[in-house]
């Protein structure tokens, strides 16, 4: 499910264990240098032009960060927010 509101997931990552490069803006998945063992990349031929979304790692270092999915594409992933972040653009989507 994709919308203007992203959703928290149950996965976290440390700032120092974050994928690289560490950037504040959204980038394409093919611009990632090192996924650090996380199996999160879409197929090589998919990018934001296909509606798949982008990735945002945030600045280097720091503490714990939560996985925020679904803003602007089904594979959009924001790794720049600590799990304590409260914002009108991040919510919870429950499913069973």
DAHURA-V349502 format. One line per field, one symbol per residue. burial: # if it has 16 or more other C-alpha atoms within 10 Angstrom, else .. A space follows every 50 residues. Layout:
BEGIN
burial: ???
END
This chain:
BEGIN
burial: .#..####...##.#..#####....###..#.............###.. .#########...####################......#......
END
